[in-house]
């Protein structure tokens, strides 16, 4: 994985302008569909598409709803009872806005990451993905007020939608991340929403095996997982091209956050990322693989296609595929552009 790609900070001011536009909106619409705006605009700016951002937002604006009203203040004393209550989205957002105004954002993230990690499946994994995009921006550039506020909104969404997976039985160990994903049993009824599907989970293969406790090993295994899930989309994305992108983008969000976290949290982050990727795979993966064509364009050309295509999931998955950067990952990005209907 190429961690140096497009790491320069945005100097156009576009990202901050876009985030300020978005922060008047809540993280969901229609009671449960996620607001993908902040994640998509971060990826667009990062990959040189800043001139397209406001036009993209204009087109996306009909999917935005106002932030809900607050109801009761979240505090250090009552946060446990508010965790996982989506009616408290605004309360949680205000709480994290207050926390990040009073303390360094790295300290807030380090305190709350282990509390939120067991609920990584929250909101179909969108909250952790939103946090991952936010942390990437803060790590590579100036910690401006809109970027700090974006982290607060992402953490607030995660806390409000916090959703632990059901207890799972360990299956036979798998030697690689790809073998582990291939061995994930599909849920019995692959219909309905993701909450209905996740409730059917019963068992996952054991992966990875025999970690030494070295945080750097956890990062290597997490990178392997992101690569495997990205590659697997090339062959299995046809099963559910919108939802299956999260098998790769959710663990990649965790990978992006690792440099901002204490190293003691890297191993549990790997464990949670595997659970999220496996859960999405179980919920949506088709029974049969399909052939795919190699990418017919460079990485930059593929992202320009994704931006012109306009679908938020396609933009975010292509962003993850470019983090991997190999031929199969680029082919997977092309597959997502082909499978998802364009919106621009």
KAWO-V26387 format. One record per pair of residues at least 6 apart in sequence whose ideal C-beta (glycine too) atoms are under 7 Angstrom apart, sorted by the first residue. I is the first residue (numbers start at 1). GAP is how many residues later the second one is. Records with the same first field share a line. If there is no record, write none. Layout:
# KAWO-V26387
I = GAP / GAP
This chain:
# KAWO-V26387
1 = 222 / 322 / 323 / 324
2 = 323
5 = 317 / 320
6 = 40 / 41
7 = 133
9 = 131 / 132 / 133
10 = 35 / 40 / 131
12 = 38
14 = 31 / 36 / 39
15 = 26 / 27 / 30 / 122
16 = 128 / 130 / 131
18 = 23 / 35 / 36 / 39
19 = 19 / 127 / 128 / 131
20 = 126
21 = 36
22 = 15 / 16
23 = 126 / 130
24 = 42 / 43
25 = 10 / 39 / 40 / 41 / 42
26 = 9 / 39 / 40 / 41 / 42 / 63
27 = 7 / 8 / 62 / 126 / 130
28 = 6 / 7
29 = 6 / 34 / 35 / 36
34 = 89 / 90 / 92
35 = 29
36 = 276
37 = 20 / 23 / 27
38 = 92 / 95 / 112
39 = 90 / 91 / 94 / 277
40 = 16 / 272 / 275 / 276
41 = 12 / 16
42 = 91 / 95
43 = 90 / 272 / 273 / 276
44 = 6 / 8 / 9 / 12 / 263 / 271
45 = 8
47 = 256 / 272
49 = 258
52 = 255
56 = 254
59 = 251 / 285
67 = 23 / 26
68 = 21 / 22
69 = 21
70 = 20 / 21 / 24
71 = 16 / 17 / 20
72 = 19
73 = 18
74 = 8 / 14 / 17 / 18 / 21
82 = 6 / 9 / 10
83 = 76 / 79
84 = 35 / 78 / 79
85 = 75
86 = 74 / 75
88 = 72
89 = 67 / 68 / 71
92 = 64 / 67 / 68
93 = 59 / 60 / 63
95 = 61
96 = 56 / 59 / 60
97 = 52 / 55
99 = 9
100 = 8 / 48 / 51 / 52
105 = 33 / 38 / 43 / 46
106 = 154
109 = 26 / 151 / 152
110 = 151 / 152
112 = 43
113 = 148 / 152
114 = 151 / 154
116 = 42 / 43 / 46
117 = 151 / 152 / 155
118 = 46
119 = 43 / 44 / 45
120 = 8 / 152 / 155 / 156
121 = 42 / 44 / 77 / 155 / 158
122 = 36 / 39 / 40 / 41
123 = 34 / 38
124 = 70 / 122
125 = 121 / 125 / 151 / 155
127 = 27 / 30 / 31 / 34
128 = 30 / 122 / 125 / 126
129 = 120 / 121 / 124
130 = 24 / 27
131 = 20 / 23 / 24 / 27 / 122 / 126
132 = 120 / 121 / 122 / 124 / 125
134 = 13 / 16 / 17 / 20
135 = 16 / 121 / 122 / 125
136 = 120
137 = 10
138 = 9 / 13
139 = 120 / 121
165 = 33 / 36 / 110 / 114
166 = 33 / 35
168 = 33 / 34 / 35 / 36
169 = 33 / 34
170 = 36
171 = 12 / 32 / 33 / 34 / 35
172 = 33
173 = 32 / 33 / 34 / 36
174 = 6 / 9 / 31 / 32 / 33
177 = 30 / 47 / 48 / 51
178 = 50 / 53 / 54
180 = 25 / 27
181 = 47 / 48 / 51 / 96 / 97 / 100
183 = 22
184 = 20 / 21 / 94 / 97 / 98
185 = 18 / 97
186 = 96 / 99
187 = 10 / 13 / 14 / 95 / 96
188 = 12
189 = 11
190 = 7 / 93 / 94
194 = 49 / 89
197 = 86
198 = 81 / 85
201 = 78 / 81
204 = 74
207 = 67
208 = 13
211 = 6 / 7 / 56
215 = 48 / 51 / 52
218 = 48 / 49 / 52
219 = 39 / 47
221 = 49
222 = 29 / 32 / 33 / 48 / 51
223 = 32
225 = 26 / 48 / 49 / 52
226 = 22 / 25 / 26 / 29 / 94 / 98
227 = 97
229 = 18 / 19 / 22 / 48
230 = 18 / 90 / 91 / 94 / 99 / 102
231 = 97 / 98 / 101
233 = 11 / 12 / 15 / 99 / 102 / 103
234 = 58 / 94 / 97 / 98 / 101
235 = 54 / 55 / 57
236 = 8 / 49 / 50 / 53
237 = 7 / 98 / 99 / 102
238 = 48 / 52 / 101
239 = 45 / 46 / 47
240 = 44
241 = 95 / 98 / 99
242 = 71 / 98
243 = 37 / 41
244 = 36 / 40 / 41
245 = 68 / 71 / 72 / 91
246 = 34
247 = 30 / 33 / 34
248 = 69 / 72
249 = 67 / 68 / 71
250 = 23 / 26 / 27 / 30
251 = 22 / 25 / 26
252 = 68 / 71
254 = 15 / 18 / 19
258 = 8 / 11
261 = 8
292 = 39 / 43
293 = 38
294 = 33 / 37
295 = 7 / 32 / 35 / 36 / 38 / 39
297 = 8
299 = 23 / 26 / 31
302 = 16 / 28 / 31 / 32
303 = 15 / 19
305 = 32
306 = 8 / 9 / 12 / 27 / 31
307 = 8
308 = 36
309 = 28 / 33 / 35
310 = 32 / 33 / 34
311 = 29 / 31 / 32
313 = 27
314 = 22 / 23 / 26
317 = 16 / 19
318 = 15 / 18
321 = 8 / 9 / 11 / 12
